[in-house]
Each structure stands twice: as structure tokens, then as C-alpha cells.
């Protein structure tokens, strides 16, 4: 599939180009490198959207502002061939934080916005903050073998396929320790500019998993709903943090049920 570069980060297209469909920009979770995992997360969206997944190479240590600038530059490149194309923004976990930073820089660009278990609450969870500060002391051996220990916290094992488990594990292992350390620090230091986000008058769909063992996602999406003037909250009663890889979760259907799907 074609890949559109901008310096280090780039857009990965998990499907054939659909120029007549609205563009959907997907900003995935913590390490942003697992293409097999991203293809699984966005598969349901390909029915109605021209999907682009934002990939940050493992060696890229840009901060929030630079990453947001990269996203916007890549979108600008995409729109050169179709300037009137509608653009949707979807961010999950770490990508939810990045989506919020993109919105701060370009509040009018997107038709609709979807945030899934956004990690914007990370800094308010004492255990995560403390753990991120101690992370540099983690022995390399333990870090290199931590993927399968992390899996039960990301999603209920009985709700994901064996291949999805493998894709999650491979994605976790793909980020070098230095990169993981830097991105944990980014989430610990993340701050919202509420004044700018209150300018977002477009519809915002906020999805939170009730069985999230990592973040208080339901509490966070309800908090964000008080900031956005036109917000819809959806809670998933049985889902964990990585809900988009669960067998019973179909993001397209959730969007369709809440009038977030483009209709010709």
C-alpha cells in the first residue's frame, strides 16, 4: 500500500485508495509502529472511509507539538489532490492525546472527531505517574519480555483472537526502551488547552471502556464531554483498554449508530 512521508513520520494506507470517500486519519496507541495491528483496528472503517494510519518510527522522539505538525502536514499533502474532501480524525489512547494536540492547532479542519480511551487522564493516575518515573530503572531483560505480562491489562483475553494477541504482543515489543520511556514521559506531562478545545463545534464521539484496567477511560470521556460543545459519549461495558482489537467491537457500527458516518 502507498505510504506518504513527512520527515520521519508517515501515513500508512491499510487499503486501496478510495478517493471518493472521506479521509479518516487514525492516530493509534503508544508505540504507533504495528501495521498489522493498525490494519486490524481500522478494518471496519474501510467500508466508508479512505483510511490513513499515522506511523511514528521507533527512533522518532518528537514532542506533542512536532508530532501534531507532522500530522497536519501529511493531511495537507493528502488534500492537494482533493481539497474539498471531508476529513475525520480518530485517536486511540496515546493517539487520543495526539488528536487533542492536533485539534488545538487546527480546530476547524475536521468534519467529525472520534476519541477512543484517550490517554489524557494518564497524569492523574498516581500509580502510572510513579511507574513512568521508575521506568528508566527497568532492567532491559524485563522490558524485552514484558509484552505477555502486559496483554491481560490491555484487553480481556477471552475477547480477542489468538492472532490479535500476537499482533498486540509484537507491537508492544517493537518499541525500543528509550522510545517507550520518552512517550510515557509525554503522557505524564500532557496538558489540555481547554480554551482552544472549546472552539471545536464539530461533533465529537467519545468512547470509553468500562473494563479498562490501565486508565479511567469512562471518567475521562465524560470529563472531555464537558469541554466539547457537541459531544456524544459511548461506554463499552465489557471492553478493555485496547477495545478496537476485540472481536465484538466494530468501530464503524458504533459510529454509524451515533450518526458519525458520512452519508452520500
C-alpha positions in Angstrom: 0.0 0.0 0.0 1.3 3.6 -0.6 3.0 5.4 2.2 3.1 9.2 2.4 6.2 10.5 4.1 6.8 13.7 6.0 10.3 13.8 7.5 10.3 10.7 9.9 6.6 10.1 10.5 4.3 9.0 7.7 0.8 7.8 6.7 0.2 4.1 6.1 -2.7 3.1 4.0 -4.1 -0.2 5.0 -6.3 -0.5 1.9 -6.6 0.6 -1.7 -7.1 4.3 -2.2 -10.8 5.4 -2.2 -10.6 9.0 -3.5 -14.4 9.4 -3.4 -14.7 8.6 0.3 -14.0 11.0 3.1 -10.5 10.8 4.6 -10.2 9.3 8.0 -6.9 9.9 9.9 -6.3 7.2 12.5 -3.8 8.0 15.3 -3.1 4.7 17.1 -1.7 3.8 20.5 1.6 4.0 22.4 4.3 2.9 20.0 2.5 3.6 16.7 4.5 1.1 14.7 2.4 -2.1 14.4 1.0 -2.0 10.9 -0.7 -5.4 11.3 -2.4 -4.2 14.5 -3.5 -0.9 12.9 -5.0 -2.8 9.9 -7.0 -4.8 12.4 -8.1 -1.7 14.3 -9.3 0.1 11.2 -10.7 -2.8 9.1 -14.3 -2.0 9.8 -13.8 1.7 8.7 -12.8 0.7 5.2 -16.4 0.3 4.2 -17.0 4.1 4.1 -13.6 5.9 4.5 -10.3 6.4 2.9 -8.2 5.4 5.9 -4.7 6.8 6.7 -2.8 5.5 9.8 -0.2 7.7 11.3 3.1 5.8 11.9 5.9 7.2 14.1 9.1 5.3 13.5 10.6 3.9 16.7 13.6 6.2 16.6 11.4 9.3 16.3 11.4 11.2 19.6 9.4 14.3 18.6 7.3 16.1 21.2 3.5 16.6 21.0 3.7 19.8 19.1 6.1 18.5 16.4 4.0 15.3 16.0 0.9 17.3 15.6 2.6 19.5 13.0 3.6 16.3 11.1 0.0 15.0 11.2 -1.2 18.3 9.8 1.5 18.5 7.1 0.6 15.0 5.9 -3.1 15.8 5.8 -2.3 18.9 3.8 -0.4 16.7 1.3 -3.4 14.4 1.1 -5.7 17.2 0.4 -3.7 18.6 -2.5 -5.4 16.2 -4.9 -8.8 16.6 -3.4 -9.1 19.9 -1.5 -12.8 19.6 -0.8 -12.6 16.2 0.8 -14.1 15.8 4.3 -11.6 14.8 6.9 -12.4 12.8 10.0 -9.9 12.4 12.9 -9.8 9.3 15.2 -7.3 8.9 18.0 -6.9 6.0 20.4 -5.1 6.0 23.8 -1.7 7.8 23.1 -3.2 8.7 19.7 -6.1 10.3 21.5 -3.7 12.7 23.3 -2.1 13.5 19.9 -5.5 14.1 18.4 -6.3 16.6 21.1 -3.0 18.4 20.2 -3.8 18.3 16.5 -7.2 19.9 17.3 -5.6 22.7 19.3 -3.6 23.6 16.2 -6.4 23.1 13.6 -9.8 23.4 15.3 -11.7 23.9 12.1 -10.1 21.2 9.8 -12.1 18.1 10.7 -15.7 17.2 9.9 -16.0 14.9 12.9 -13.7 13.6 15.7 -13.6 10.3 17.4 -11.6 9.6 20.6 -11.2 6.1 22.0 -10.0 5.6 25.5 -7.8 8.7 25.3 -4.8 8.7 27.5 -5.3 12.3 28.5 -6.0 11.1 32.1 -2.6 9.4 32.4 -1.1 12.2 34.6 -4.0 12.0 37.0 -3.3 8.3 37.9 -0.7 8.3 40.7 0.4 4.7 40.0 1.1 5.4 36.3 2.9 8.6 37.1 5.1 6.8 39.6 5.7 3.9 37.3 6.7 6.1 34.4 9.3 7.9 36.7 10.7 4.5 37.7 10.6 3.1 34.1 14.3 4.1 33.3 15.4 1.7 36.1 13.6 -1.2 34.5 16.2 -3.9 33.5 16.4 -4.4 29.8 15.8 -8.1 30.2 12.5 -7.5 31.9 11.4 -4.8 29.4 12.2 -7.1 26.5 10.0 -9.8 28.0 7.2 -7.7 29.3 4.8 -7.9 26.4 2.9 -11.0 27.5 2.7 -9.7 31.1 1.0 -6.5 29.7 -1.6 -8.2 27.5 -4.2 -9.0 30.2 -4.2 -5.3 31.2 -4.8 -4.2 27.6 -7.9 -6.4 26.8 -9.8 -9.3 28.3 -8.0 -12.3 26.8 -11.3 -14.1 26.0 -12.4 -11.1 23.8 -9.5 -11.2 21.4 -8.4 -13.8 18.9 -5.0 -15.6 19.2 -3.8 -13.6 16.1 -4.8 -10.3 17.8 -2.9 -11.3 20.9 0.2 -12.0 18.8 -0.2 -8.6 17.0 -0.6 -6.8 20.3 2.5 -8.5 21.7 4.6 -7.8 18.6 3.5 -4.1 18.7 4.5 -3.8 22.4 7.9 -5.4 21.7 8.6 -3.2 18.7 9.3 0.0 20.6 12.8 0.4 21.9 13.0 1.1 25.6 14.2 4.7 25.0 11.2 5.4 22.9 8.8 3.9 25.4 10.4 5.9 28.1 10.0 9.2 26.2 6.4 8.5 25.3 5.5 7.7 28.8 7.0 11.0 29.9 5.0 12.7 27.2 1.8 11.3 28.6 2.8 12.2 32.2 3.4 15.8 31.1 0.4 16.1 28.8 -1.8 19.2 29.3 -5.0 20.2 27.6 -5.7 23.7 26.3 -9.4 23.7 27.2 -9.9 27.2 25.8 -8.9 26.1 22.4 -10.8 22.8 22.5 -14.0 24.7 23.4 -13.7 26.2 19.9 -14.4 22.7 18.4 -18.1 23.0 17.4 -18.0 19.9 15.2 -19.5 16.6 16.6 -17.1 14.7 18.8 -17.6 11.0 19.6 -16.0 9.9 22.9 -15.7 6.1 23.5 -14.7 4.7 26.9 -14.2 1.1 28.0 -15.7 0.3 31.4 -13.2 -2.6 32.0 -10.1 -0.6 31.2 -7.5 -1.7 33.7 -5.0 0.9 32.7 -6.8 4.2 32.6 -10.1 5.6 34.0 -11.4 5.9 30.5 -15.1 6.3 31.2 -14.5 9.0 33.7 -12.2 10.7 31.2 -14.5 10.7 28.2 -17.2 12.2 30.5 -14.8 14.9 31.6 -13.9 15.7 27.9 -17.6 15.8 27.1 -17.9 18.8 29.3 -15.3 20.6 27.2 -16.6 19.9 23.7 -19.8 21.8 22.9 -21.2 18.9 20.7 -20.1 15.7 22.3 -21.6 12.2 22.4 -20.4 9.6 24.9 -20.5 5.9 24.3 -19.4 3.4 27.0 -18.4 -0.2 26.3 -19.4 -2.3 29.3 -17.3 -5.4 28.7 -14.2 -3.9 26.9 -10.7 -3.2 28.0 -8.2 -0.5 27.0 -7.4 -2.0 23.6 -11.0 -2.3 22.7 -10.5 -1.9 18.9 -8.9 -5.4 18.6 -11.7 -7.1 20.5 -13.8 -9.5 18.4 -17.2 -7.9 19.3 -16.2 -4.3 18.8 -16.8 -2.7 15.4 -15.9 1.0 15.3 -17.8 1.6 12.1 -21.0 0.3 13.6 -20.5 2.4 16.7 -20.0 5.5 14.5 -23.0 4.6 12.3 -25.3 4.2 15.4 -24.3 7.6 16.5 -24.6 9.4 13.1 -20.9 9.7 12.7 -20.7 8.0 9.2 -20.7 10.0 6.1 -23.8 9.6 4.0 -23.8 10.4 0.3 
